[in-house]
């Protein structure tokens, strides 16, 4: 018996990285997974990987900034698998690296559209479906960037601070529906996003950025997607039934300094 047998979990940003790892892990533990991302090869590859491992998966192409498309992936979960028990609100973008005085308005707005509006819309539309099943969990992907200053990536930092704030508000509002809402706050993780940020910080030597950032983490390394997903699974499980409204660093001790 898996922890998530007979459960349905929607995961946004499922084409790669943490989202793909979450799809594989939740499916391996028994959940039917509804996987959401923009059009492209990655989403289909994730669905195929889940199915090859014996899991149940539905891929839904969608833009989390569009309310109609957010509603559509929630409805797809209900229509295909009978309901929704949890949402992993994981889709996000890093935006551009550079001084705040040089950041264009459209670049700032693009980050907030995905990382803030997308998270809010996911909670807005998933909550009624989760409540209809008697309650469940929402996990929002924030960041250690949502817990402190973020020189050079002000839009990303602002968006992740917003995710932490929305998580706390949603936890209070949705508690009567028996929906728990928490945020995970990873340190740098070995994903495409971090490769992009490293290159943006030092195009000539991104590996030097990697080494410098890893040195700020007491455990001496970046996180892996599996580290973050293990926490997500715990937060969606019965073991965490009295845990809501938290923004939990998973950072190798980075925030302990």
N, C-alpha and C positions, 0 to 999 in steps of 0.2 A: 504494500500500500504506500502510495506517495503522499506527501504532505498536501498536495493540491489536486488529488483525485476528485473528479466531478466539479472542478472549479474552472472558471473561464477568466483568462487574464488578457487584457489588451496592453500592448507595448508599442509606444511610439518611438520613432528613430531606430527602427528594427533592422535596417539594412546593413549595419556594421557596428563594430565597437561594443559598447556596453549593451546596447539594445539587442544586438545579435546574441551576445552571451546570455542575456536574460531570457530570450526566446528559447534557447537550447536548454537552459537550466530549469525553467518553469515547466516546459514540456516534459523533460526527463522526470520531473517529480509529479507528473500526472495531469497537469493543466492542459486544457485546450487553449491555444494562444492565437490571438488576433493581432497580426503584425502590420504596422502602419509605417509608411515612409513615402517619400516622393517617388515619381516614376524613375526607373533605372534598374540595372541588373541586380543590384545588391539585395533588394527585397525578395525577389524570386529565389535568389541563392539561399537566403536565410530560410524561407519556407521549405525549400528542397532539403536543406540540412536537417531541419526538424523532422520532416517526414521520413528521411532516410534513417533516422535514429528511432523510428517507431512512434513519433509523436503526432498530435493533431494540430494542424496550423491552417489559418486562413490569412492570405495576404490581401491587404486593402491599400490601394494607392490613394494617398491623400496628403493635403497640405494643412498642417495643424493651425495655420493662421486663418483659415477659412472656416467659418462656423458651420456652413452646410456640409463640409467635408468631415469635420469633427463629428457632427451628428451622424453622418453616414457610417463611420467606422464603429460607433457605438451601436447603431441599429444593426449593422452586419453581425456583430457579436450576438445580439439578441436573436436575430433571424436564423443564424447558422447553428449556434450552440445553445440557445435557449435562455441566455441572460449574460450578465457580467458580474464578476465577483471582485475584481481588482483592476486597477489601472496603474501601469508604470509609465509615468508622464516624463519621458526621457528625451524626446526630440529637442535638439538645441544646436546653435551655431556659435562660432567663436568671434566672428566679426574681424575687423581690421586691427592691426597693431600699430600704435603711434600715439603721439601726444594728444590730449583732449582738445587742444586749441587747433589741431589740424584735421580733426574728424568731421567728415561731412554729415549733414543732417540725415540724408537718406541712408547712410551707413549705420548711423546710430539707431534709426527707426527700424531698420531691417533686423537688427539683433533683438530689439525689444519685441518686435512682432512675433518672432518664433519663440523666444525664451520666456516671455511674459504672457503675451496674449494666448499663445498656444497652450501654455500650462493652465491658464484660467479657463479657456474653452474646454480643455479636456476634463477638468473637474466639474465644470458646469453641466456638461452633457453626460458624463459617466455617473455622477452622483445619483440621479433618479433611477438609473438602471441597476446600480449596485444596491440601492435601498430596496428596490423591488425584490431582491433576493434575500432580504433580511439583514443586509449590512455587509461590510467587507473592508477593503483597504485601498488607499491611494498612496503611491510613493512618487514624489517629485524629485527629479534630479537637479540638485543645486550644485554647490561647489564650495571649496574653501575660499574661492573668490567672492562668495556671498557672506563671508564672515570677517572680512577685513578690507583694506585698501588694495587697489589693483592698478598701479601705475602702468600706463601703456595700453590698457584694455578697459577703458572706463565703461564702455557700453556693456561689455560682457559682465563686468563686476556689478554694474547697476542692475542688470537683469537677474543675476543670481541673488543679490540682496532682496529683490522683489519676490523671487521664488520662495525664499525663506519666510518673508512676511506673509505672503499669500498662504503658505502652508499652515502657519499658526492661526490665521483667521479662519481658514477652511476647517481646521481641526475643531474649532469652537462651534462653527455653524453646523457642521455635519455630524457632530457627536450624537444629537438626538436621533439621527437616522442609523446609528450604529456603524458609521463609516469613520475609520481611523485614517488620519492624514499625517504623513511624516515626510521629511526631506533627507536625502543622503547628500553629503558634502564631501566629495572626493578631492584629494590632492591631485596633482598631475597623474594621469593614467596613460599607459602605453596604447594610445589610439591615434588615428589620423588627425584628430583635432590638435593633439599636442605636437605632432610633427609640423602642422601648419603654424602654430603659435611660435615654436622654436625658430622656424624659418623666418617668420615675421620679425622676431626680436634680433636675429643676427643672420641675415641671408648668407653671409660668407662662411659661417661656422655654426650651424644649428646644433651640432653635437656638443659644442662648448656650452650652449645654453642648457642642454639636457644634463650635462655633468654638474653645472652650477645649481640647477634646480633640485636635482637628486641629492646634492650635498646639504640642502636645507631640510631634508626629511630624516629624522633620527634613525629610521630603519634602513636608510641608505639606498633606497630605490624608489622608482615610480610604482604606483599601484598597477595591478592587472585588472582587466574587466571582471574577472572571476571574483576578485576581492569585493568589488562593489556589489555584484549580483548576489553574493552570499548574504550581504546585509539586506538587500531588497527582499530576498526570499524570507528571511527572518521577519521582516516588518509586515509581510503579508500573511504570516502564519499565525496559528492559534497561540504560539508561544509569546507573541507580542500583543495579546488582546487588550492589555491595559496601557499600551504605549501609543500616544498620539500627540501631535503638536510639536514634535521634536525635530531639530535640525542636527543631524548626527555627523560629525567629522569622521571620515574614513581616510586617513591621511598619513599613516605611518608615524604619527607623533608630530607632524608638521606644526599643528596649532598649539602644541604643548610648550613651544619656545617662548 
